Each structure stands twice: as structure tokens, then as C-alpha cells.
Amino acid sequence: MKFGKRLKQQIEESLPAWRDKFLSYKELKKLVRLISSAESCVEYGKADVEAEFVHLLNNEIDKFNVFFMEQEEDFIIRHKELQQRIKRVIETWGPNGTKPSEAEYKDEMAKIRKDIVNFHGEMVLLVNYSNINYTGLAKILKKYDKRTGGLLRLPFIQKVLQQPFFITDLVSKLVKECENIIDEVFPEQREAITVAGKGIFRNTVAALLSMQEIRRGSSTYGHFSLPPMDLPDSDLIHSFQLNSPIPIV
């Protein structure tokens, strides 16, 4: 699948509020065509179009960083809140709580199950957001160098590797901690968790499949390829794929 189609698919499978945060690949591709076209260079001025291309690239990186850091900060807060909610429910309505109530305990834990799976899914989607946008930048820069004879790719990618949106260690750590919470608090309820989280489940699995796919050998494989996935080898996701009532096609 060509990258443009893959990106379009990823945008469609992402959360609605995220869809305008992805790489403006079509616009960048159009500028590359203008720069490499002799007629366009005469009409528009090659230097002006090149400047517009670099300006758009920098704006895109700023867009990625702002969005990624906002989501990352939100995830840190939500992770802490989930831990506090679980502790409060156990200490209040659990068997040894201050107001033991099986009905209240089950009701509150059901709400937490749904929230924690949605939270886990959103974090996986954010890692995929980082991956797909980095891949798009690498591809458009390769296309630029190839068609124009320029040497923009190497210095620009070196800059990208230092950007907040590319560094997903913290989010990956939160994903693992989230899975540990599920294993500790809901060890025998994987199927129930799957059903509770099915609203975001399909997008999460699609994101994981995409992350695996874009790391396979391709025309951009090599020095500029993404590193191995730093997400944990999630038994939770494997169980989702096996147990989910939603077909993966």
C-alpha cells in the first residue's frame, strides 16, 4: 500500500479530534512536484517554493509536538486518577472497605474497566501517531532529495529525532503500567474488558498492525527507519485479537 493511502486510512481510523493533527502529506507532495517541475519553477520561482516547503515542514513538526505533548500530559494525569479511583473503590466498597458493598464495588469496577481499556487504547494510538508522522516525513524528504537533487533529508531527520513527538518512551511506559494494573486488578476478566473497550478496540488493533507494517523492509528501510517497537509485547492486545467480537479485516 502506498504511504498516501496508508496515511489516509490511519486518519480515518483515528479519533475524530485527532484527524487534523496528522502530516499534511498531500500539500508537501504537491510542493515537491512544483519544485521539480521546470515549468513551475519558471512560473513560481524555485527558491520561493523551496522556502514554502521547508516552512511547511517546520510548521508540521511544531503541530506534532504541541499535540503530542498535550496528550502526554493528559495521559500522566489520567493514569494517576485511575490509580486513585481503583484505590478509593477498594478501600470504600471492597470486602475489607469502610462500606463493603458487592453491588457498588462491581458497578464502580465496571466503569473503571471501560475507562482503563479506552485509556490504554488512546496511548497506543498516540505511539502510532508518532510513528506514522515520522514515516511520512522520512518519505517526503526522500522524495524531495530524489526529485530535486537536494540534500535536505539527512539534516532534517536528525532534527526530527530530537523532537518531543518522536520520543515515545514515557507513553510506552504508561502503556505497560496500564497493562500491569489490568493484570493485577482484573486478572480473570479479560473478556469483560474486551467488551467494555470495544469502542476504541478496533482502532487500537489497527494502530498496532500499522506500527508493525511500517517497520518492515520498504523503500525507506535503513538509516532512517523507525527503531524496533518499544511497546511491550502485550498479552492484553493478543487476547483482544482472539476474543474480540469485532472482526479485523
C-alpha positions as a Markdown table, in Angstrom:
| # | Residue | x | y | z |
|---|---|---|---|---|
| 1 | Met | 0.0 | 0.0 | 0.0 |
| 2 | Lys | 1.3 | 3.4 | -0.9 |
| 3 | Phe | 2.0 | 5.7 | 2.0 |
| 4 | Gly | -0.6 | 8.3 | 1.0 |
| 5 | Lys | -3.3 | 5.7 | 1.2 |
| 6 | Arg | -1.9 | 4.3 | 4.4 |
| 7 | Leu | -1.9 | 7.7 | 6.0 |
| 8 | Lys | -5.5 | 8.4 | 4.8 |
| 9 | Gln | -6.6 | 5.1 | 6.3 |
| 10 | Gln | -4.8 | 5.9 | 9.6 |
| 11 | Ile | -6.5 | 9.3 | 9.8 |
| 12 | Glu | -9.9 | 7.7 | 9.2 |
| 13 | Glu | -9.2 | 5.1 | 11.9 |
| 14 | Ser | -8.0 | 7.6 | 14.4 |
| 15 | Leu | -10.1 | 9.5 | 17.0 |
| 16 | Pro | -12.2 | 12.3 | 15.4 |
| 17 | Ala | -10.5 | 15.0 | 17.4 |
| 18 | Trp | -7.1 | 13.9 | 16.2 |
| 19 | Arg | -7.7 | 13.9 | 12.4 |
| 20 | Asp | -6.4 | 17.3 | 11.7 |
| 21 | Lys | -3.2 | 16.7 | 13.6 |
| 22 | Phe | -1.5 | 14.4 | 11.1 |
| 23 | Leu | 1.1 | 15.2 | 8.4 |
| 24 | Ser | -0.1 | 17.3 | 5.5 |
| 25 | Tyr | 1.3 | 14.8 | 3.1 |
| 26 | Lys | -0.6 | 15.9 | 0.0 |
| 27 | Glu | 0.4 | 19.5 | 0.4 |
| 28 | Leu | 4.1 | 18.6 | 0.8 |
| 29 | Lys | 3.9 | 16.2 | -2.1 |
| 30 | Lys | 2.4 | 18.9 | -4.3 |
| 31 | Leu | 5.2 | 21.3 | -3.4 |
| 32 | Val | 7.9 | 18.7 | -4.3 |
| 33 | Arg | 6.2 | 18.3 | -7.7 |
| 34 | Leu | 6.3 | 22.1 | -8.1 |
| 35 | Ile | 10.0 | 22.3 | -7.2 |
| 36 | Ser | 11.0 | 19.5 | -9.5 |
| 37 | Ser | 9.0 | 20.9 | -12.4 |
| 38 | Ala | 10.9 | 23.2 | -14.8 |
| 39 | Glu | 7.7 | 25.0 | -15.9 |
| 40 | Ser | 6.6 | 25.5 | -12.3 |
| 41 | Cys | 10.0 | 26.8 | -11.3 |
| 42 | Val | 9.7 | 29.5 | -14.0 |
| 43 | Glu | 6.2 | 30.4 | -13.0 |
| 44 | Tyr | 6.5 | 30.4 | -9.2 |
| 45 | Gly | 10.2 | 30.7 | -8.6 |
| 46 | Lys | 12.1 | 27.6 | -7.4 |
| 47 | Ala | 13.6 | 29.4 | -4.3 |
| 48 | Asp | 10.2 | 30.6 | -3.2 |
| 49 | Val | 8.6 | 27.2 | -3.5 |
| 50 | Glu | 11.5 | 25.5 | -1.7 |
| 51 | Ala | 11.2 | 28.1 | 1.1 |
| 52 | Glu | 7.5 | 27.3 | 1.4 |
| 53 | Phe | 8.2 | 23.6 | 1.5 |
| 54 | Val | 10.7 | 24.0 | 4.4 |
| 55 | His | 8.3 | 26.4 | 6.2 |
| 56 | Leu | 5.5 | 23.8 | 6.0 |
| 57 | Leu | 7.8 | 21.1 | 7.2 |
| 58 | Asn | 8.7 | 23.1 | 10.3 |
| 59 | Asn | 5.1 | 24.0 | 10.9 |
| 60 | Glu | 4.2 | 20.4 | 10.7 |
| 61 | Ile | 6.8 | 19.5 | 13.3 |
| 62 | Asp | 5.5 | 22.2 | 15.6 |
| 63 | Lys | 2.0 | 20.9 | 15.2 |
| 64 | Phe | 3.1 | 17.3 | 16.1 |
| 65 | Asn | 5.0 | 18.5 | 19.1 |
| 66 | Val | 2.2 | 20.6 | 20.5 |
| 67 | Phe | -0.4 | 17.9 | 20.1 |
| 68 | Phe | 1.8 | 15.1 | 21.4 |
| 69 | Met | 2.9 | 16.9 | 24.5 |
| 70 | Glu | -0.7 | 17.9 | 25.3 |
| 71 | Gln | -1.8 | 14.3 | 25.0 |
| 72 | Glu | 1.2 | 13.1 | 27.0 |
| 73 | Glu | 0.5 | 15.5 | 29.8 |
| 74 | Asp | -3.2 | 14.4 | 29.8 |
| 75 | Phe | -2.2 | 10.7 | 30.0 |
| 76 | Ile | 0.0 | 11.3 | 33.0 |
| 77 | Ile | -2.9 | 12.9 | 34.8 |
| 78 | Arg | -5.4 | 10.3 | 33.8 |
| 79 | His | -3.0 | 7.5 | 34.8 |
| 80 | Lys | -2.8 | 8.9 | 38.3 |
| 81 | Glu | -6.5 | 9.4 | 38.5 |
| 82 | Leu | -7.2 | 5.8 | 37.5 |
| 83 | Gln | -4.9 | 4.6 | 40.2 |
| 84 | Gln | -6.6 | 6.8 | 42.8 |
| 85 | Arg | -10.1 | 5.6 | 41.7 |
| 86 | Ile | -9.2 | 2.0 | 42.0 |
| 87 | Lys | -7.7 | 2.5 | 45.4 |
| 88 | Arg | -10.8 | 4.5 | 46.5 |
| 89 | Val | -13.2 | 1.9 | 45.3 |
| 90 | Ile | -11.3 | -1.0 | 47.0 |
| 91 | Glu | -11.0 | 0.9 | 50.3 |
| 92 | Thr | -14.6 | 2.0 | 50.3 |
| 93 | Trp | -16.7 | -0.8 | 48.8 |
| 94 | Gly | -14.3 | -3.7 | 48.7 |
| 95 | Pro | -14.6 | -6.7 | 51.1 |
| 96 | Asn | -12.4 | -5.0 | 53.6 |
| 97 | Gly | -13.5 | -1.5 | 52.8 |
| 98 | Thr | -15.2 | 1.1 | 55.1 |
| 99 | Lys | -18.6 | 0.5 | 53.5 |
| 100 | Pro | -18.5 | -3.0 | 52.0 |
| 101 | Ser | -21.0 | -3.4 | 49.1 |
| 102 | Glu | -20.7 | -6.0 | 46.4 |
| 103 | Ala | -23.1 | -4.2 | 44.2 |
| 104 | Glu | -21.4 | -0.8 | 44.5 |
| 105 | Tyr | -18.0 | -2.4 | 44.1 |
| 106 | Lys | -19.0 | -4.3 | 40.9 |
| 107 | Asp | -20.7 | -1.2 | 39.4 |
| 108 | Glu | -17.7 | 1.1 | 40.0 |
| 109 | Met | -15.2 | -1.5 | 38.8 |
| 110 | Ala | -17.2 | -2.0 | 35.6 |
| 111 | Lys | -16.8 | 1.8 | 35.0 |
| 112 | Ile | -13.1 | 1.6 | 35.7 |
| 113 | Arg | -12.7 | -1.4 | 33.3 |
| 114 | Lys | -14.2 | 0.6 | 30.5 |
| 115 | Asp | -12.1 | 3.7 | 31.2 |
| 116 | Ile | -8.8 | 1.9 | 31.6 |
| 117 | Val | -9.2 | 0.0 | 28.3 |
| 118 | Asn | -10.1 | 3.2 | 26.4 |
| 119 | Phe | -7.1 | 4.9 | 28.1 |
| 120 | His | -4.8 | 2.1 | 27.1 |
| 121 | Gly | -6.1 | 2.3 | 23.5 |
| 122 | Glu | -5.6 | 6.0 | 23.3 |
| 123 | Met | -2.0 | 5.7 | 24.4 |
| 124 | Val | -1.3 | 3.0 | 21.7 |
| 125 | Leu | -2.9 | 5.3 | 19.2 |
| 126 | Leu | -0.5 | 8.1 | 20.2 |
| 127 | Val | 2.5 | 6.0 | 19.7 |
| 128 | Asn | 1.2 | 5.1 | 16.3 |
| 129 | Tyr | 0.6 | 8.8 | 15.7 |
| 130 | Ser | 4.3 | 9.4 | 16.3 |
| 131 | Asn | 5.3 | 6.5 | 14.1 |
| 132 | Ile | 3.1 | 7.4 | 11.1 |
| 133 | Asn | 4.1 | 11.0 | 11.1 |
| 134 | Tyr | 7.8 | 10.3 | 11.3 |
| 135 | Thr | 7.5 | 7.8 | 8.5 |
| 136 | Gly | 5.6 | 10.4 | 6.4 |
| 137 | Leu | 8.4 | 13.0 | 7.0 |
| 138 | Ala | 11.1 | 10.5 | 6.0 |
| 139 | Lys | 9.2 | 9.5 | 2.9 |
| 140 | Ile | 8.5 | 13.1 | 1.7 |
| 141 | Leu | 12.1 | 14.1 | 2.4 |
| 142 | Lys | 13.4 | 11.1 | 0.4 |
| 143 | Lys | 11.1 | 12.1 | -2.4 |
| 144 | Tyr | 12.4 | 15.7 | -2.2 |
| 145 | Asp | 16.0 | 14.7 | -2.4 |
| 146 | Lys | 15.4 | 12.3 | -5.2 |
| 147 | Arg | 13.4 | 14.6 | -7.4 |
| 148 | Thr | 15.3 | 17.9 | -6.8 |
| 149 | Gly | 18.8 | 16.7 | -6.2 |
| 150 | Gly | 18.8 | 18.4 | -2.8 |
| 151 | Leu | 20.3 | 17.1 | 0.4 |
| 152 | Leu | 17.6 | 18.1 | 2.9 |
| 153 | Arg | 16.7 | 14.6 | 4.2 |
| 154 | Leu | 19.7 | 13.8 | 6.5 |
| 155 | Pro | 19.9 | 17.1 | 8.4 |
| 156 | Phe | 16.1 | 17.4 | 8.8 |
| 157 | Ile | 15.7 | 13.8 | 10.0 |
| 158 | Gln | 18.5 | 14.4 | 12.5 |
| 159 | Lys | 16.5 | 17.4 | 13.8 |
| 160 | Val | 13.3 | 15.3 | 13.9 |
| 161 | Leu | 14.9 | 12.6 | 16.1 |
| 162 | Gln | 15.3 | 15.1 | 18.9 |
| 163 | Gln | 11.7 | 16.3 | 18.8 |
| 164 | Pro | 9.2 | 15.6 | 21.6 |
| 165 | Phe | 6.7 | 13.9 | 19.3 |
| 166 | Phe | 9.3 | 11.3 | 18.2 |
| 167 | Ile | 10.3 | 10.3 | 21.8 |
| 168 | Thr | 7.6 | 7.9 | 23.0 |
| 169 | Asp | 9.4 | 6.3 | 25.9 |
| 170 | Leu | 7.1 | 7.8 | 28.6 |
| 171 | Val | 3.9 | 6.8 | 26.8 |
| 172 | Ser | 5.2 | 3.3 | 26.2 |
| 173 | Lys | 6.0 | 3.1 | 29.9 |
| 174 | Leu | 2.4 | 4.2 | 30.8 |
| 175 | Val | 1.1 | 1.5 | 28.4 |
| 176 | Lys | 3.0 | -1.1 | 30.3 |
| 177 | Glu | 1.9 | 0.2 | 33.6 |
| 178 | Cys | -1.7 | 0.3 | 32.4 |
| 179 | Glu | -1.5 | -3.4 | 31.4 |
| 180 | Asn | 0.0 | -4.2 | 34.8 |
| 181 | Ile | -2.9 | -2.6 | 36.5 |
| 182 | Ile | -5.3 | -4.7 | 34.4 |
| 183 | Asp | -3.4 | -7.9 | 35.2 |
| 184 | Glu | -3.4 | -7.0 | 39.0 |
| 185 | Val | -7.0 | -5.7 | 39.4 |
| 186 | Phe | -8.9 | -7.7 | 36.7 |
| 187 | Pro | -6.8 | -10.9 | 36.2 |
| 188 | Glu | -9.7 | -13.1 | 35.3 |
| 189 | Gln | -11.8 | -10.7 | 33.4 |
| 190 | Arg | -10.1 | -10.2 | 30.0 |
| 191 | Glu | -13.3 | -11.0 | 28.0 |
| 192 | Ala | -15.3 | -8.5 | 30.0 |
| 193 | Ile | -12.6 | -5.9 | 29.5 |
| 194 | Thr | -12.6 | -6.5 | 25.8 |
| 195 | Val | -16.3 | -5.9 | 25.5 |
| 196 | Ala | -16.1 | -2.8 | 27.7 |
| 197 | Gly | -13.4 | -1.3 | 25.5 |
| 198 | Lys | -14.7 | -2.3 | 22.1 |
| 199 | Gly | -15.5 | 1.3 | 21.2 |
| 200 | Ile | -11.8 | 2.0 | 20.7 |
| 201 | Phe | -10.6 | -1.5 | 20.3 |
| 202 | Arg | -10.7 | -1.7 | 16.5 |
| 203 | Asn | -8.7 | 1.5 | 16.2 |
| 204 | Thr | -6.1 | 0.3 | 18.7 |
| 205 | Val | -5.5 | -3.1 | 16.9 |
| 206 | Ala | -5.4 | -1.2 | 13.5 |
| 207 | Ala | -2.7 | 1.0 | 15.0 |
| 208 | Leu | -0.6 | -1.9 | 16.3 |
| 209 | Leu | -0.8 | -3.6 | 12.9 |
| 210 | Ser | 0.2 | -0.4 | 11.2 |
| 211 | Met | 3.2 | 0.0 | 13.5 |
| 212 | Gln | 4.3 | -3.5 | 12.7 |
| 213 | Glu | 3.9 | -2.9 | 9.0 |
| 214 | Ile | 5.8 | 0.3 | 8.7 |
| 215 | Arg | 8.8 | -1.3 | 10.4 |
| 216 | Arg | 9.1 | -4.0 | 7.8 |
| 217 | Gly | 11.5 | -3.6 | 4.9 |
| 218 | Ser | 10.4 | -0.9 | 2.5 |
| 219 | Ser | 11.8 | 1.8 | 0.2 |
| 220 | Thr | 12.7 | 3.8 | 3.2 |
| 221 | Tyr | 14.2 | 1.0 | 5.3 |
| 222 | Gly | 17.7 | 1.7 | 6.5 |
| 223 | His | 19.3 | 4.6 | 8.5 |
| 224 | Phe | 16.0 | 6.5 | 8.5 |
| 225 | Ser | 13.8 | 3.6 | 9.5 |
| 226 | Leu | 11.9 | 3.5 | 12.8 |
| 227 | Pro | 13.6 | 1.6 | 15.6 |
| 228 | Pro | 12.0 | -1.6 | 16.9 |
| 229 | Met | 8.7 | -1.1 | 18.7 |
| 230 | Asp | 9.3 | -0.1 | 22.3 |
| 231 | Leu | 5.7 | -1.0 | 23.3 |
| 232 | Pro | 5.5 | -4.1 | 25.5 |
| 233 | Asp | 4.7 | -7.4 | 23.8 |
| 234 | Ser | 1.1 | -7.1 | 25.0 |
| 235 | Asp | -0.7 | -10.2 | 26.0 |
| 236 | Leu | -3.7 | -7.9 | 26.5 |
| 237 | Ile | -3.7 | -7.0 | 22.8 |
| 238 | His | -3.2 | -10.6 | 21.8 |
| 239 | Ser | -6.2 | -11.6 | 23.9 |
| 240 | Phe | -8.2 | -8.7 | 22.4 |
| 241 | Gln | -7.5 | -10.1 | 18.9 |
| 242 | Leu | -8.6 | -13.6 | 19.9 |
| 243 | Asn | -11.6 | -12.7 | 21.9 |
| 244 | Ser | -13.0 | -9.5 | 20.3 |
| 245 | Pro | -16.5 | -9.7 | 18.7 |
| 246 | Ile | -15.3 | -7.1 | 16.2 |
| 247 | Pro | -13.8 | -8.7 | 13.0 |
| 248 | Ile | -10.4 | -7.5 | 12.0 |
| 249 | Val | -10.3 | -7.1 | 8.2 |
